């Protein structure tokens, strides 16, 4: 029965929302001619008052953020204004799409605040306070306003009904709150129905409430209402109408009352119709009332929604935010080019001629054109995260802003340039790859040299040219000015009369274009990092590994393919490889097992990377270090699981091991035996192993891989203990090599390879012999290495869903599934391994980068 009642209430809300929208559609269709006129009137509104309206919208958003901060202070919790603003903008955006609107949205977006240590219960209660105060402030404002409007005004009767409903709601919420705080009837009923709810209420009651901050919340909420009234006033002024203060106050209150009772789409339709109707009752014409309504809703509804959308994009690491500025730069470049090629508006040109000389306008056109071309090129380098490209884009946007205003007062294009400029400033921290300073010095010096040479060449040429070449007898000053104009490719008034004069001008243009192109290239070309490995560094790394090594992959951190970064602050190092503008570190720093030291080393290494024009990423990081990396605002992606077999618990006994026992018995019957060759291994044995390795690579169609594993290296293999599987003629058909493992009480191997004619179960035989080898030496754990792409049971996000799908469904990754199944037979413990990166956009490039660094 309760469920049916709830469904009926829900359907009633849906029907009510539908009726509001239906009525709005009817209204706007009926007023279609006036609506078309209104749109034209709004498009001609005052830019100054429009700008003031945008400022008030920002104040409106700020006040709502302050409401959230003071709501949390009521329950003695503190959140930053930045978090409060994001919370409001996100909730305001989704409230449009939720049944129940703003009230329902109060349950969303709590995780970011939970990370600050505030419990979800406190967040919910602070949000509850925010919602109740928002309704209460509307009641506080509405009562005197509607009383002032007067009961004789029929347009306010429905508003009084809506106000009465809100007043009843506030009273009920207040009584419910009081019942919870005093353990009254409602509290006892809820405690019987849900003991968990009682625990939540007790947590809320455990702290005292600040009346001071409750009143502050109410004050901020009242100021929100005032800002809404001011928006109506500004809308009237922007349209050139005489503002009516009474219409502003009454119109806002009545429209907001309809918004409050509208259950869906935040009053879309209901607010517009009611506000237009109220304004008409105050003497505004149909066109004027609709125009005011459209402008008011732009400030009060649509602009905050746009800011809400941007708040989702402004999350650190958001891939859209990473790509968005480059797309904007490219679009601005195209707009610049198209703007120059299309004719200007004559009226604007006449206004511009009052302030600028006629000669300046063609120069501005040419400037905008050149800047447009440079912006299109700059976009590609901005996408790569180059700092100099960001500086250049910033300057080009400023030139575009100035150029569009000075060529034809094109404020539309200038507004786009300003928006792009602001976007670049907001996203400035994304660009940290440095340019090539030596190339910049060379480019600057060469460009200056060309400039000096061309100035001498041009002045001499113009000054001594006959008058019949250009029809001008050049003075020294005119020679200098004409040379500079042609060097920087500005249109000049010169008209060459002969082929020689034309070639002379073109020669200066070519030199100028070459100098500008060289300077542009020198500043946007990324720095190419070149590292050299020193023998002394590897010796030092091996010493540090003996002191601080704790991982199965530590052996490969001093492998010849690595570059080593040694900390200047602490004793330790990071092993990495670089390519494609990325530095990929293997696991984590090798240092003392202290979180503060590790964090300092991570920061130091990443600063080193950025100084050298590289983006840092960490491959195969441990799950225990995730919190540390997340505290540094890094992102993580599960890339597989490492398998650890407990040697002491492993046994061939039991039903589950029957197939393994059968395989081993079959191998023995065929005359195959395992052999252990302690280091140093004789060259004759190494030769046999080499044949097996070569055949394995050929038959499996694989290449040697390094970075987190080794390759077949004669000198290296010679120093490792080898376990082989051989036939009666001592032919090796499979082998593995035991490598040093720096983890305590752990054993591991690197290569495990076989011939095409090796008997079934050959790998099982090698691993079991390795387990027996470990048992004989009282070693507890066998590390069987990483099973890539596996271990994702529940994907957290799109990247993990992609990996899970590839592992389970795609044919080209089936060998990873086979590897997982092989290791699973030994009943290991699985430990997650992660890729740590900075931005989701990095995931577009990192797979290719990691693939490259794994090649010898």
Residue pairs with C-beta under 8 A, 6 or more apart in sequence:
10 99
13 99
13 100
13 263
13 264
14 99
14 263
14 264
16 262
16 263
16 264
17 262
17 263
17 264
17 265
20 262
20 264
20 267
20 268
20 269
20 270
21 265
21 268
21 269
23 269
23 270
23 273
24 268
24 269
24 270
24 272
24 273
25 269
27 272
27 273
27 276
28 35
28 272
31 276
31 286
31 290
34 286
34 287
34 290
35 290
37 287
38 287
38 290
38 291
38 294
39 294
41 239
41 287
41 288
41 291
42 239
42 291
42 294
42 295
45 238
45 239
45 240
45 295
46 237
46 238
46 239
46 240
47 411
49 234
49 237
49 238
50 238
52 234
53 231
53 234
53 235
53 238
53 295
53 298
53 299
54 299
54 303
56 227
56 230
56 231
56 234
56 299
57 231
57 299
57 300
57 303
57 304
59 227
60 224
60 227
60 228
60 231
60 300
60 304
61 85
61 88
61 89
61 304
61 307
62 85
63 220
63 221
63 223
63 224
63 227
64 85
64 88
64 92
64 220
64 224
65 81
65 84
65 85
65 87
65 88
66 81
66 84
66 220
67 84
67 88
67 130
67 133
67 134
67 217
67 220
67 221
67 224
68 79
68 84
68 87
68 88
68 126
68 130
69 78
69 79
69 80
69 81
69 84
70 213
70 214
70 216
70 217
70 220
71 126
71 127
71 129
71 130
71 133
71 213
71 217
72 78
72 79
72 84
72 118
72 122
72 126
73 210
73 213
73 216
74 126
74 129
74 209
74 210
74 213
74 214
74 217
75 122
75 125
75 126
75 129
75 204
75 207
75 209
75 210
76 207
76 208
76 210
77 118
77 122
77 126
79 87
79 113
79 116
79 118
83 112
83 113
83 116
85 311
86 109
86 112
86 311
86 314
87 109
87 112
87 113
89 304
89 307
89 308
89 310
89 311
90 108
90 109
90 308
90 311
90 312
91 102
91 105
91 106
91 108
91 109
92 102
92 105
92 304
92 305
92 308
93 305
93 308
93 309
93 311
93 312
94 105
94 108
95 101
95 102
95 104
95 105
95 266
96 265
96 266
96 268
96 305
97 265
98 104
98 105
99 263
99 264
100 263
101 262
101 263
101 264
101 265
101 266
101 267
102 131
102 134
102 266
103 131
106 124
106 127
106 128
106 130
106 131
107 124
107 127
110 120
110 123
110 124
113 123
114 120
114 123
119 203
121 200
121 203
121 204
122 203
122 204
125 204
129 214
129 217
130 217
132 170
132 173
132 174
132 177
133 214
133 217
133 218
133 221
134 221
134 224
135 166
135 169
135 170
135 173
135 260
136 170
136 218
136 221
137 218
137 221
137 222
137 224
137 225
138 166
138 225
138 253
138 256
138 257
138 260
139 163
139 166
139 167
139 170
140 218
140 222
141 222
141 225
141 253
142 159
142 163
142 166
142 253
142 257
143 163
145 249
145 250
145 253
146 156
146 159
146 160
146 163
146 250
146 253
146 254
148 246
148 249
148 250
149 156
149 246
149 250
150 156
151 157
151 160
153 281
155 254
155 277
155 278
155 281
156 250
156 254
159 253
159 254
159 257
159 258
162 257
162 258
162 260
162 261
163 257
165 261
166 257
166 260
166 261
175 186
176 186
178 184
179 185
179 186
179 187
180 186
180 187
180 190
180 201
180 204
180 205
181 205
187 198
187 201
190 197
190 198
190 201
191 197
191 198
191 201
225 252
225 253
225 256
228 252
228 256
228 300
229 248
229 249
229 252
230 248
231 252
231 296
231 299
231 300
232 247
232 248
232 251
232 252
232 292
232 296
233 243
233 245
233 248
234 299
235 291
235 292
235 295
235 296
235 299
236 242
236 243
236 244
236 248
236 292
237 243
238 295
239 288
239 291
239 292
239 295
241 284
241 288
241 292
244 282
244 283
244 284
246 282
247 278
247 279
247 282
247 284
250 278
250 282
251 275
251 278
251 279
251 282
254 274
254 275
254 278
255 267
255 271
255 274
255 275
255 278
256 271
258 267
258 270
258 271
258 274
259 266
259 267
259 270
259 271
260 267
262 268
262 270
262 271
266 301
268 301
271 297
271 301
272 293
272 294
272 297
275 289
275 292
275 293
275 296
276 286
276 289
276 290
276 293
277 289
279 288
279 289
279 292
279 293
280 286
280 289
284 292
312 318
313 320
313 321
313 324
314 321
314 426
315 321
316 633
316 839
317 633
317 635
317 838
317 839
317 840
318 839
318 840
319 839
319 840
319 841
319 843
319 844
321 427
321 430
322 430
322 839
322 840
322 841
323 383
323 841
324 423
324 427
325 382
325 393
325 420
325 423
325 424
325 427
325 430
326 379
326 380
326 382
326 383
327 379
328 419
328 420
328 423
329 375
329 378
329 379
329 382
329 393
329 396
329 397
329 420
330 375
330 376
330 379
331 416
332 372
332 375
332 397
332 400
332 416
332 417
332 420
333 371
333 372
333 373
333 374
333 375
333 376
333 378
333 379
334 372
334 376
335 372
335 413
335 416
336 368
336 369
336 371
336 372
336 375
336 400
336 403
336 404
336 413
337 369
337 372
337 373
337 376
339 368
339 372
339 404
339 407
339 410
339 413
340 365
340 366
340 368
340 369
340 372
340 407
344 407
344 408
344 410
345 408
345 409
348 408
348 409
348 410
349 361
349 408
351 409
352 361
352 406
352 408
352 409
356 406
359 493
360 406
361 406
361 407
361 408
362 491
363 490
363 491
364 403
364 406
364 407
365 403
365 407
365 491
366 489
366 490
366 491
367 399
367 403
367 407
367 490
368 400
368 403
368 404
368 407
370 489
371 396
371 399
371 400
371 403
372 400
374 392
374 396
374 520
375 393
375 396
375 397
375 400
377 520
377 524
378 389
378 392
378 393
378 396
378 524
379 393
381 388
381 389
381 524
381 526
382 389
382 390
382 393
382 431
384 433
384 526
384 581
385 430
385 431
385 432
385 433
385 581
385 615
386 431
386 433
386 434
386 435
386 524
386 526
387 431
387 432
387 433
387 434
387 435
388 434
388 435
388 440
388 523
388 524
389 431
389 524
390 424
390 428
390 431
391 523
392 520
392 523
392 524
393 424
394 421
394 424
394 425
397 417
397 418
397 420
397 421
397 424
398 417
398 421
400 413
400 414
400 417
401 414
401 417
401 418
401 421
404 410
404 411
404 413
404 414
404 417
405 411
405 414
430 839
432 610
432 615
433 526
433 527
433 581
433 610
433 613
433 614
433 615
434 526
434 527
434 610
434 611
434 612
434 613
435 522
435 523
435 524
435 525
435 526
435 527
435 613
436 522
436 525
436 526
436 527
436 528
437 527
439 522
439 525
440 522
440 523
442 522
443 518
443 519
443 521
443 522
443 523
444 519
444 522
446 515
446 518
447 515
447 516
447 518
447 519
450 511
450 514
450 515
450 518
451 487
451 515
453 511
454 483
454 487
454 508
454 511
454 512
454 515
455 480
455 483
455 484
455 487
457 483
457 508
457 511
458 479
458 482
458 483
458 486
458 487
458 508
459 476
459 479
459 480
459 483
461 479
461 504
462 474
462 478
462 479
462 482
462 483
463 474
463 475
463 476
463 479
465 474
465 501
465 504
467 473
468 497
468 498
469 496
469 497
469 498
469 500
469 501
469 504
470 494
470 495
470 496
470 497
470 501
471 495
471 497
472 478
472 494
474 482
482 492
482 494
483 508
485 491
485 492
486 492
486 494
486 505
486 508
486 509
486 512
487 508
487 509
487 511
487 512
487 515
488 512
488 516
489 509
489 512
489 513
489 516
494 505
496 502
496 504
496 505
526 581
526 613
527 612
527 613
528 613
529 578
529 612
529 613
529 614
531 563
531 578
533 560
533 562
533 563
533 564
537 564
537 566
538 558
538 560
538 564
540 566
540 573
541 557
541 558
541 564
541 573
541 575
541 590
542 558
544 571
544 572
544 573
544 590
544 591
545 554
545 555
545 557
545 558
545 590
545 742
546 742
547 571
548 571
548 572
548 590
548 591
548 592
548 593
549 590
549 742
549 743
550 593
550 742
550 743
550 744
551 587
551 742
551 743
552 642
552 741
552 742
552 743
552 746
552 748
552 783
552 785
553 586
553 587
553 620
553 708
554 587
554 590
554 741
554 742
554 743
555 710
555 739
555 740
555 741
555 742
555 750
556 562
556 575
556 586
556 706
556 707
556 708
556 709
556 710
557 573
557 575
557 586
557 587
557 590
558 564
558 575
559 575
559 706
559 710
561 577
561 706
561 707
561 856
562 575
562 576
562 577
562 586
563 575
563 576
563 577
563 578
564 573
564 574
564 575
564 576
565 573
565 574
565 576
565 605
565 608
566 572
566 573
567 573
567 574
567 589
567 591
567 600
567 601
567 604
567 605
568 604
569 600
569 601
569 604
570 591
570 592
570 597
570 600
570 601
571 591
571 592
572 589
572 590
572 591
572 592
572 597
572 601
573 589
573 590
573 591
574 585
574 589
574 590
574 601
574 605
575 585
575 586
575 590
576 583
576 584
576 585
576 586
576 605
577 583
577 584
577 586
577 707
577 853
578 584
578 614
578 853
579 849
579 852
579 853
580 845
580 848
580 849
580 852
581 613
581 614
581 615
581 845
582 614
582 615
582 616
582 617
582 842
582 845
582 846
582 849
583 609
583 612
583 614
583 615
583 616
583 617
584 617
584 618
584 619
584 707
584 849
584 850
584 853
585 605
585 616
585 617
585 618
585 619
586 619
586 620
586 707
586 708
587 618
587 619
587 620
587 621
587 622
588 598
588 602
588 618
588 621
588 622
588 625
589 598
589 601
589 602
589 605
591 597
591 598
591 601
595 628
598 625
598 628
599 628
599 631
599 632
602 618
602 628
602 629
602 632
603 632
605 616
606 616
609 615
609 616
610 616
615 838
615 842
616 838
617 835
617 836
617 837
617 838
617 842
617 846
617 849
618 629
618 634
618 834
618 835
618 836
618 837
619 639
619 707
619 708
619 835
619 850
620 639
620 708
620 786
620 833
620 834
620 835
621 629
621 636
621 833
621 834
621 835
621 836
622 831
622 832
622 833
622 834
623 831
623 832
623 833
623 834
626 636
626 834
629 636
629 836
630 636
634 836
634 837
634 838
635 836
635 837
635 838
635 839
635 840
636 834
636 835
636 836
636 837
637 799
637 800
637 803
637 834
637 835
637 837
637 843
638 791
638 792
638 800
638 803
638 832
638 833
638 834
639 788
639 789
639 803
639 833
639 834
639 835
640 786
640 787
640 788
640 789
640 790
640 791
640 833
641 786
641 787
641 790
641 791
641 830
641 831
641 832
641 833
642 783
642 784
642 785
642 786
642 787
642 830
642 831
642 832
642 833
643 783
643 784
643 785
643 786
643 787
643 823
643 824
643 826
643 828
643 829
643 830
643 831
644 746
644 781
644 782
644 783
644 784
644 828
644 829
644 830
644 831
645 771
645 781
645 782
645 783
645 784
645 826
645 827
645 828
645 829
646 780
646 781
646 828
646 829
647 747
647 771
647 774
647 775
647 779
647 780
647 781
647 782
648 775
648 780
649 827
650 771
650 826
650 827
651 657
652 660
652 661
652 664
652 768
656 827
660 761
660 764
660 768
660 825
663 760
663 761
663 764
663 765
664 761
664 764
664 765
664 768
666 759
666 760
666 761
667 725
667 759
667 761
667 762
667 765
670 727
670 759
671 727
671 728
672 725
672 726
672 727
672 733
672 759
672 762
672 765
673 725
673 726
674 723
674 724
674 725
674 726
674 765
674 766
674 769
675 723
675 724
675 725
675 726
676 721
676 722
676 723
676 769
676 773
677 685
677 721
677 722
677 723
677 724
678 721
679 718
679 719
679 720
679 721
680 718
680 719
681 717
681 718
681 719
681 720
681 721
681 722
683 718
685 722
685 724
685 732
686 714
686 717
686 718
688 724
688 731
688 732
689 712
689 717
689 722
689 724
689 732
689 735
690 712
690 714
691 732
692 732
692 733
692 734
692 735
692 753
692 754
692 755
693 712
693 751
693 753
695 755
695 756
696 702
696 753
696 754
696 755
697 703
697 704
699 755
699 756
703 855
704 711
704 712
704 855
704 856
705 711
705 854
705 855
705 856
706 854
706 855
706 856
707 850
707 853
707 854
708 786
708 854
709 750
709 751
709 785
710 716
710 739
710 750
710 751
711 856
712 751
717 737
717 751
720 737
720 738
720 739
720 750
721 737
721 738
722 735
722 736
722 737
722 738
723 735
723 736
723 737
723 738
723 749
723 766
723 769
723 770
723 773
724 732
724 734
724 735
724 766
725 732
725 733
725 734
725 735
725 754
725 758
725 762
725 765
725 766
726 732
726 733
727 733
733 754
733 755
733 757
733 758
733 759
733 762
734 752
734 753
734 754
734 755
734 758
734 762
734 763
734 765
734 766
735 751
735 752
735 753
735 754
735 766
736 749
736 750
736 751
736 752
736 753
736 766
736 767
736 770
737 749
737 750
737 751
738 747
738 748
738 749
738 770
738 773
739 748
739 749
739 750
741 747
741 748
741 783
743 781
743 783
745 779
745 780
745 781
746 779
746 780
746 781
746 782
746 783
747 770
747 773
747 774
747 777
747 779
747 781
747 782
747 783
748 782
748 783
748 784
748 785
749 770
749 784
749 785
752 763
752 766
754 762
754 763
763 822
764 825
767 782
767 784
767 826
770 782
771 782
771 826
774 780
774 782
782 826
784 823
784 826
784 828
785 823
786 833
787 816
787 819
787 820
787 823
787 830
788 816
788 819
789 803
789 806
789 807
789 813
789 816
790 807
790 816
790 817
790 820
791 830
791 832
792 800
792 803
792 804
792 807
795 801
795 803
795 804
799 840
799 843
806 813
807 813
807 816
807 817
808 817
835 846
835 850
837 843
837 846
